[in-house]
Amino acid sequence: MSPLVHLVSIVLCTAAVSAAAGQGLSPQARLYDTGRPAPGPLSARVLARRPGWKQLAEDNVTHRFVGDAVVMNGKL
């Protein structure tokens, strides 16, 4: 499976667990395209600064990723 498929699977599983716990989805979830694939795991510094990253609109379903897909919500 591709990394994007893994990411989507994780997000859906997290949403299902949250909904089952009665917490619902966080309205603060954000999706980014990093602009280029990362050579390895992202450091805390890169996650904080997000250099060259593009935040995608919630309803953007046509975006073609150039880099890695990153979902951030302050909890994951």
Biopython code that builds the backbone (N, CA, C, O; Angstrom):
import numpy as np
from Bio.PDB.StructureBuilder import StructureBuilder

atoms = [
    (1, "MET", "N", (0.831, -1.185, 0.000)),
    (1, "MET", "CA", (0.000, 0.000, 0.000)),
    (1, "MET", "C", (0.874, 1.245, 0.000)),
    (1, "MET", "O", (2.000, 1.230, 0.497)),
    (2, "SER", "N", (0.342, 2.316, -0.561)),
    (2, "SER", "CA", (1.082, 3.578, -0.606)),
    (2, "SER", "C", (1.025, 4.270, 0.755)),
    (2, "SER", "O", (0.136, 3.982, 1.557)),
    (3, "PRO", "N", (1.969, 5.184, 1.023)),
    (3, "PRO", "CA", (1.949, 5.923, 2.286)),
    (3, "PRO", "C", (0.654, 6.707, 2.477)),
    (3, "PRO", "O", (0.173, 6.830, 3.603)),
    (4, "LEU", "N", (0.085, 7.236, 1.401)),
    (4, "LEU", "CA", (-1.157, 7.989, 1.521)),
    (4, "LEU", "C", (-2.296, 7.086, 1.967)),
    (4, "LEU", "O", (-3.126, 7.497, 2.778)),
    (5, "VAL", "N", (-2.351, 5.864, 1.453)),
    (5, "VAL", "CA", (-3.387, 4.914, 1.863)),
    (5, "VAL", "C", (-3.231, 4.587, 3.344)),
    (5, "VAL", "O", (-4.221, 4.497, 4.069)),
    (6, "HIS", "N", (-1.987, 4.409, 3.796)),
    (6, "HIS", "CA", (-1.757, 4.169, 5.222)),
    (6, "HIS", "C", (-2.231, 5.355, 6.053)),
    (6, "HIS", "O", (-2.875, 5.170, 7.086)),
    (7, "LEU", "N", (-1.921, 6.560, 5.617)),
    (7, "LEU", "CA", (-2.312, 7.759, 6.343)),
    (7, "LEU", "C", (-3.827, 7.868, 6.443)),
    (7, "LEU", "O", (-4.366, 8.131, 7.518)),
    (8, "VAL", "N", (-4.507, 7.669, 5.330)),
    (8, "VAL", "CA", (-5.966, 7.746, 5.326)),
    (8, "VAL", "C", (-6.549, 6.682, 6.249)),
    (8, "VAL", "O", (-7.517, 6.951, 6.962)),
    (9, "SER", "N", (-5.980, 5.485, 6.249)),
    (9, "SER", "CA", (-6.447, 4.415, 7.134)),
    (9, "SER", "C", (-6.305, 4.809, 8.595)),
    (9, "SER", "O", (-7.211, 4.576, 9.395)),
    (10, "ILE", "N", (-5.173, 5.404, 8.945)),
    (10, "ILE", "CA", (-4.948, 5.832, 10.331)),
    (10, "ILE", "C", (-5.955, 6.906, 10.730)),
    (10, "ILE", "O", (-6.521, 6.856, 11.822)),
    (11, "VAL", "N", (-6.178, 7.876, 9.845)),
    (11, "VAL", "CA", (-7.122, 8.950, 10.144)),
    (11, "VAL", "C", (-8.525, 8.394, 10.336)),
    (11, "VAL", "O", (-9.224, 8.790, 11.268)),
    (12, "LEU", "N", (-8.947, 7.481, 9.466)),
    (12, "LEU", "CA", (-10.285, 6.901, 9.587)),
    (12, "LEU", "C", (-10.432, 6.079, 10.858)),
    (12, "LEU", "O", (-11.473, 6.134, 11.512)),
    (13, "CYS", "N", (-9.408, 5.320, 11.215)),
    (13, "CYS", "CA", (-9.454, 4.535, 12.452)),
    (13, "CYS", "C", (-9.522, 5.446, 13.668)),
    (13, "CYS", "O", (-10.268, 5.177, 14.610)),
    (14, "THR", "N", (-8.749, 6.516, 13.647)),
    (14, "THR", "CA", (-8.767, 7.473, 14.754)),
    (14, "THR", "C", (-10.139, 8.118, 14.874)),
    (14, "THR", "O", (-10.648, 8.296, 15.981)),
    (15, "ALA", "N", (-10.739, 8.469, 13.746)),
    (15, "ALA", "CA", (-12.069, 9.067, 13.756)),
    (15, "ALA", "C", (-13.098, 8.095, 14.315)),
    (15, "ALA", "O", (-13.973, 8.492, 15.084)),
    (16, "ALA", "N", (-13.002, 6.837, 13.937)),
    (16, "ALA", "CA", (-13.944, 5.829, 14.427)),
    (16, "ALA", "C", (-13.809, 5.636, 15.931)),
    (16, "ALA", "O", (-14.815, 5.539, 16.634)),
    (17, "VAL", "N", (-12.594, 5.579, 16.426)),
    (17, "VAL", "CA", (-12.367, 5.414, 17.867)),
    (17, "VAL", "C", (-12.885, 6.632, 18.617)),
    (17, "VAL", "O", (-13.522, 6.484, 19.660)),
    (18, "SER", "N", (-12.624, 7.835, 18.109)),
    (18, "SER", "CA", (-13.091, 9.058, 18.758)),
    (18, "SER", "C", (-14.612, 9.118, 18.789)),
    (18, "SER", "O", (-15.205, 9.476, 19.806)),
    (19, "ALA", "N", (-15.240, 8.767, 17.675)),
    (19, "ALA", "CA", (-16.698, 8.790, 17.615)),
    (19, "ALA", "C", (-17.292, 7.765, 18.571)),
    (19, "ALA", "O", (-18.300, 8.034, 19.226)),
    (20, "ALA", "N", (-16.676, 6.597, 18.654)),
    (20, "ALA", "CA", (-17.160, 5.558, 19.561)),
    (20, "ALA", "C", (-17.027, 5.995, 21.009)),
    (20, "ALA", "O", (-17.827, 5.597, 21.856)),
    (21, "ALA", "N", (-16.031, 6.802, 21.296)),
    (21, "ALA", "CA", (-15.819, 7.294, 22.659)),
    (21, "ALA", "C", (-16.691, 8.509, 22.954)),
    (21, "ALA", "O", (-16.661, 9.031, 24.069)),
    (22, "GLY", "N", (-17.468, 8.969, 21.970)),
    (22, "GLY", "CA", (-18.351, 10.103, 22.173)),
    (22, "GLY", "C", (-17.647, 11.444, 22.076)),
    (22, "GLY", "O", (-18.211, 12.467, 22.464)),
    (23, "GLN", "N", (-16.429, 11.457, 21.567)),
    (23, "GLN", "CA", (-15.679, 12.702, 21.497)),
    (23, "GLN", "C", (-15.873, 13.428, 20.176)),
    (23, "GLN", "O", (-15.675, 14.642, 20.127)),
    (24, "GLY", "N", (-16.247, 12.751, 19.115)),
    (24, "GLY", "CA", (-16.382, 13.373, 17.809)),
    (24, "GLY", "C", (-15.028, 13.749, 17.235)),
    (24, "GLY", "O", (-13.993, 13.467, 17.839)),
    (25, "LEU", "N", (-15.031, 14.386, 16.073)),
    (25, "LEU", "CA", (-13.791, 14.796, 15.427)),
    (25, "LEU", "C", (-13.385, 16.191, 15.876)),
    (25, "LEU", "O", (-14.238, 17.053, 16.089)),
    (26, "SER", "N", (-12.110, 16.408, 16.016)),
    (26, "SER", "CA", (-11.601, 17.720, 16.384)),
    (26, "SER", "C", (-11.745, 18.675, 15.207)),
    (26, "SER", "O", (-11.339, 18.342, 14.094)),
    (27, "PRO", "N", (-12.317, 19.858, 15.431)),
    (27, "PRO", "CA", (-12.424, 20.818, 14.336)),
    (27, "PRO", "C", (-11.078, 21.456, 14.007)),
    (27, "PRO", "O", (-10.982, 22.245, 13.067)),
    (28, "GLN", "N", (-10.044, 21.126, 14.768)),
    (28, "GLN", "CA", (-8.731, 21.707, 14.565)),
    (28, "GLN", "C", (-7.820, 20.845, 13.695)),
    (28, "GLN", "O", (-6.637, 21.164, 13.569)),
    (29, "ALA", "N", (-8.311, 19.785, 13.099)),
    (29, "ALA", "CA", (-7.481, 18.932, 12.242)),
    (29, "ALA", "C", (-7.108, 19.702, 10.978)),
    (29, "ALA", "O", (-7.938, 20.388, 10.381)),
    (30, "ARG", "N", (-5.841, 19.574, 10.584)),
    (30, "ARG", "CA", (-5.346, 20.264, 9.400)),
    (30, "ARG", "C", (-4.570, 19.282, 8.531)),
    (30, "ARG", "O", (-3.872, 18.405, 9.042)),
    (31, "LEU", "N", (-4.696, 19.435, 7.216)),
    (31, "LEU", "CA", (-3.992, 18.583, 6.261)),
    (31, "LEU", "C", (-3.013, 19.440, 5.471)),
    (31, "LEU", "O", (-3.366, 20.510, 4.975)),
    (32, "TYR", "N", (-1.770, 18.953, 5.360)),
    (32, "TYR", "CA", (-0.722, 19.678, 4.649)),
    (32, "TYR", "C", (-0.108, 18.808, 3.566)),
    (32, "TYR", "O", (-0.067, 17.582, 3.678)),
    (33, "ASP", "N", (0.371, 19.469, 2.507)),
    (33, "ASP", "CA", (1.242, 18.860, 1.501)),
    (33, "ASP", "C", (2.614, 19.462, 1.767)),
    (33, "ASP", "O", (2.769, 20.683, 1.735)),
    (34, "THR", "N", (3.615, 18.620, 2.031)),
    (34, "THR", "CA", (4.940, 19.125, 2.392)),
    (34, "THR", "C", (5.698, 19.720, 1.207)),
    (34, "THR", "O", (6.733, 20.357, 1.403)),
    (35, "GLY", "N", (5.210, 19.526, -0.007)),
    (35, "GLY", "CA", (5.865, 20.109, -1.175)),
    (35, "GLY", "C", (6.956, 19.242, -1.770)),
    (35, "GLY", "O", (7.298, 19.381, -2.944)),
    (36, "ARG", "N", (7.507, 18.342, -0.957)),
    (36, "ARG", "CA", (8.505, 17.376, -1.441)),
    (36, "ARG", "C", (8.564, 16.232, -0.433)),
    (36, "ARG", "O", (8.354, 16.448, 0.760)),
    (37, "PRO", "N", (8.845, 15.034, -0.896)),
    (37, "PRO", "CA", (8.933, 13.894, 0.021)),
    (37, "PRO", "C", (10.075, 14.086, 1.023)),
    (37, "PRO", "O", (11.158, 14.544, 0.657)),
    (38, "ALA", "N", (9.831, 13.742, 2.259)),
    (38, "ALA", "CA", (10.857, 13.834, 3.302)),
    (38, "ALA", "C", (11.816, 12.651, 3.174)),
    (38, "ALA", "O", (11.386, 11.539, 2.868)),
    (39, "PRO", "N", (13.108, 12.878, 3.405)),
    (39, "PRO", "CA", (14.082, 11.787, 3.317)),
    (39, "PRO", "C", (14.005, 10.832, 4.506)),
    (39, "PRO", "O", (14.575, 9.742, 4.463)),
    (40, "GLY", "N", (13.312, 11.229, 5.551)),
    (40, "GLY", "CA", (13.188, 10.407, 6.755)),
    (40, "GLY", "C", (12.098, 10.974, 7.644)),
    (40, "GLY", "O", (11.317, 11.819, 7.205)),
    (41, "PRO", "N", (12.035, 10.518, 8.893)),
    (41, "PRO", "CA", (11.025, 11.037, 9.826)),
    (41, "PRO", "C", (11.164, 12.553, 10.001)),
    (41, "PRO", "O", (12.269, 13.094, 9.968)),
    (42, "LEU", "N", (10.036, 13.222, 10.185)),
    (42, "LEU", "CA", (10.039, 14.672, 10.358)),
    (42, "LEU", "C", (10.385, 15.025, 11.804)),
    (42, "LEU", "O", (9.835, 14.443, 12.739)),
    (43, "SER", "N", (11.286, 15.967, 11.979)),
    (43, "SER", "CA", (11.694, 16.392, 13.322)),
    (43, "SER", "C", (10.650, 17.340, 13.909)),
    (43, "SER", "O", (9.806, 17.874, 13.189)),
    (44, "ALA", "N", (10.718, 17.538, 15.213)),
    (44, "ALA", "CA", (9.812, 18.474, 15.887)),
    (44, "ALA", "C", (9.975, 19.882, 15.317)),
    (44, "ALA", "O", (9.000, 20.623, 15.193)),
    (45, "ARG", "N", (11.203, 20.244, 14.974)),
    (45, "ARG", "CA", (11.465, 21.575, 14.415)),
    (45, "ARG", "C", (10.760, 21.747, 13.062)),
    (45, "ARG", "O", (10.140, 22.780, 12.811)),
    (46, "VAL", "N", (10.855, 20.745, 12.203)),
    (46, "VAL", "CA", (10.192, 20.808, 10.893)),
    (46, "VAL", "C", (8.679, 20.845, 11.073)),
    (46, "VAL", "O", (7.992, 21.597, 10.381)),
    (47, "LEU", "N", (8.151, 20.041, 11.997)),
    (47, "LEU", "CA", (6.709, 20.033, 12.243)),
    (47, "LEU", "C", (6.225, 21.386, 12.761)),
    (47, "LEU", "O", (5.115, 21.810, 12.441)),
    (48, "ALA", "N", (7.043, 22.059, 13.551)),
    (48, "ALA", "CA", (6.660, 23.362, 14.096)),
    (48, "ALA", "C", (6.726, 24.465, 13.040)),
    (48, "ALA", "O", (5.860, 25.338, 12.997)),
    (49, "ARG", "N", (7.743, 24.425, 12.199)),
    (49, "ARG", "CA", (7.949, 25.504, 11.211)),
    (49, "ARG", "C", (7.225, 25.262, 9.889)),
    (49, "ARG", "O", (6.794, 26.214, 9.238)),
    (50, "ARG", "N", (7.091, 24.018, 9.492)),
    (50, "ARG", "CA", (6.418, 23.623, 8.252)),
    (50, "ARG", "C", (6.927, 24.410, 7.037)),
    (50, "ARG", "O", (6.134, 25.042, 6.339)),
    (51, "PRO", "N", (8.235, 24.377, 6.779)),
    (51, "PRO", "CA", (8.808, 25.159, 5.675)),
    (51, "PRO", "C", (8.331, 24.678, 4.302)),
    (51, "PRO", "O", (8.529, 23.519, 3.936)),
    (52, "GLY", "N", (7.704, 25.579, 3.551)),
    (52, "GLY", "CA", (7.248, 25.252, 2.204)),
    (52, "GLY", "C", (5.996, 24.389, 2.150)),
    (52, "GLY", "O", (5.590, 23.959, 1.070)),
    (53, "TRP", "N", (5.383, 24.130, 3.289)),
    (53, "TRP", "CA", (4.189, 23.295, 3.305)),
    (53, "TRP", "C", (2.976, 24.106, 2.870)),
    (53, "TRP", "O", (2.914, 25.317, 3.079)),
    (54, "LYS", "N", (2.019, 23.422, 2.265)),
    (54, "LYS", "CA", (0.773, 24.055, 1.854)),
    (54, "LYS", "C", (-0.369, 23.432, 2.651)),
    (54, "LYS", "O", (-0.586, 22.221, 2.597)),
    (55, "GLN", "N", (-1.105, 24.278, 3.399)),
    (55, "GLN", "CA", (-2.272, 23.769, 4.121)),
    (55, "GLN", "C", (-3.434, 23.686, 3.141)),
    (55, "GLN", "O", (-3.711, 24.631, 2.403)),
    (56, "LEU", "N", (-4.107, 22.547, 3.147)),
    (56, "LEU", "CA", (-5.205, 22.326, 2.210)),
    (56, "LEU", "C", (-6.537, 22.655, 2.860)),
    (56, "LEU", "O", (-6.741, 22.418, 4.051)),
    (57, "ALA", "N", (-7.428, 23.197, 2.068)),
    (57, "ALA", "CA", (-8.778, 23.487, 2.547)),
    (57, "ALA", "C", (-9.492, 22.178, 2.864)),
    (57, "ALA", "O", (-9.238, 21.146, 2.243)),
    (58, "GLU", "N", (-10.376, 22.244, 3.828)),
    (58, "GLU", "CA", (-11.105, 21.052, 4.277)),
    (58, "GLU", "C", (-11.870, 20.379, 3.150)),
    (58, "GLU", "O", (-11.978, 19.153, 3.119)),
    (59, "ASP", "N", (-12.398, 21.164, 2.230)),
    (59, "ASP", "CA", (-13.218, 20.601, 1.152)),
    (59, "ASP", "C", (-12.442, 20.357, -0.144)),
    (59, "ASP", "O", (-13.048, 20.079, -1.179)),
    (60, "ASN", "N", (-11.125, 20.456, -0.104)),
    (60, "ASN", "CA", (-10.303, 20.240, -1.302)),
    (60, "ASN", "C", (-10.131, 18.739, -1.537)),
    (60, "ASN", "O", (-9.366, 18.072, -0.840)),
    (61, "VAL", "N", (-10.846, 18.228, -2.519)),
    (61, "VAL", "CA", (-10.771, 16.793, -2.821)),
    (61, "VAL", "C", (-10.045, 16.514, -4.143)),
    (61, "VAL", "O", (-9.962, 15.366, -4.578)),
    (62, "THR", "N", (-9.526, 17.560, -4.772)),
    (62, "THR", "CA", (-8.861, 17.383, -6.059)),
    (62, "THR", "C", (-7.353, 17.603, -5.995)),
    (62, "THR", "O", (-6.669, 17.467, -7.009)),
    (63, "HIS", "N", (-6.830, 17.937, -4.832)),
    (63, "HIS", "CA", (-5.395, 18.228, -4.701)),
    (63, "HIS", "C", (-4.560, 16.996, -5.036)),
    (63, "HIS", "O", (-4.859, 15.889, -4.588)),
    (64, "ARG", "N", (-3.521, 17.198, -5.820)),
    (64, "ARG", "CA", (-2.557, 16.135, -6.127)),
    (64, "ARG", "C", (-1.296, 16.432, -5.331)),
    (64, "ARG", "O", (-0.632, 17.445, -5.551)),
    (65, "PHE", "N", (-0.978, 15.547, -4.414)),
    (65, "PHE", "CA", (0.167, 15.754, -3.532)),
    (65, "PHE", "C", (1.476, 15.693, -4.301)),
    (65, "PHE", "O", (1.683, 14.824, -5.148)),
    (66, "VAL", "N", (2.356, 16.640, -3.985)),
    (66, "VAL", "CA", (3.694, 16.696, -4.552)),
    (66, "VAL", "C", (4.666, 16.077, -3.549)),
    (66, "VAL", "O", (5.604, 15.372, -3.923)),
    (67, "GLY", "N", (4.425, 16.353, -2.282)),
    (67, "GLY", "CA", (5.261, 15.820, -1.205)),
    (67, "GLY", "C", (4.477, 14.827, -0.377)),
    (67, "GLY", "O", (3.623, 14.103, -0.889)),
    (68, "ASP", "N", (4.778, 14.803, 0.912)),
    (68, "ASP", "CA", (4.089, 13.908, 1.833)),
    (68, "ASP", "C", (2.808, 14.556, 2.341)),
    (68, "ASP", "O", (2.718, 15.781, 2.423)),
    (69, "ALA", "N", (1.825, 13.741, 2.679)),
    (69, "ALA", "CA", (0.601, 14.218, 3.314)),
    (69, "ALA", "C", (0.810, 14.157, 4.822)),
    (69, "ALA", "O", (1.221, 13.127, 5.357)),
    (70, "VAL", "N", (0.525, 15.267, 5.506)),
    (70, "VAL", "CA", (0.677, 15.325, 6.960)),
    (70, "VAL", "C", (-0.623, 15.837, 7.551)),
    (70, "VAL", "O", (-1.124, 16.886, 7.146)),
    (71, "VAL", "N", (-1.176, 15.096, 8.513)),
    (71, "VAL", "CA", (-2.369, 15.510, 9.238)),
    (71, "VAL", "C", (-1.923, 15.914, 10.635)),
    (71, "VAL", "O", (-1.221, 15.164, 11.313)),
    (72, "MET", "N", (-2.334, 17.101, 11.059)),
    (72, "MET", "CA", (-1.987, 17.583, 12.394)),
    (72, "MET", "C", (-3.265, 18.022, 13.095)),
    (72, "MET", "O", (-4.120, 18.678, 12.498)),
    (73, "ASN", "N", (-3.385, 17.653, 14.371)),
    (73, "ASN", "CA", (-4.527, 18.123, 15.144)),
    (73, "ASN", "C", (-4.156, 18.440, 16.588)),
    (73, "ASN", "O", (-5.036, 18.689, 17.413)),
    (74, "GLY", "N", (-2.885, 18.435, 16.897)),
    (74, "GLY", "CA", (-2.452, 18.731, 18.250)),
    (74, "GLY", "C", (-2.537, 17.544, 19.189)),
    (74, "GLY", "O", (-2.142, 17.644, 20.351)),
    (75, "LYS", "N", (-3.050, 16.418, 18.700)),
    (75, "LYS", "CA", (-3.196, 15.232, 19.541)),
    (75, "LYS", "C", (-2.421, 14.043, 19.000)),
    (75, "LYS", "O", (-1.938, 13.219, 19.778)),
    (76, "LEU", "N", (-2.293, 13.937, 17.686)),
    (76, "LEU", "CA", (-1.593, 12.800, 17.080)),
    (76, "LEU", "C", (-0.128, 13.083, 16.959)),
    (76, "LEU", "O", (0.626, 12.241, 16.471)),
]
sb = StructureBuilder()
sb.init_structure("model")
sb.init_model(0)
sb.init_chain("A")
sb.init_seg("    ")
for serial, (resi, resn, name, xyz) in enumerate(atoms, 1):
    if name == "N":
        sb.init_residue(resn, " ", resi, " ")
    sb.init_atom(name, np.array(xyz, "f"), 0.0, 1.0, " ", f" {name:<3s}", serial, name[0])
structure = sb.get_structure()
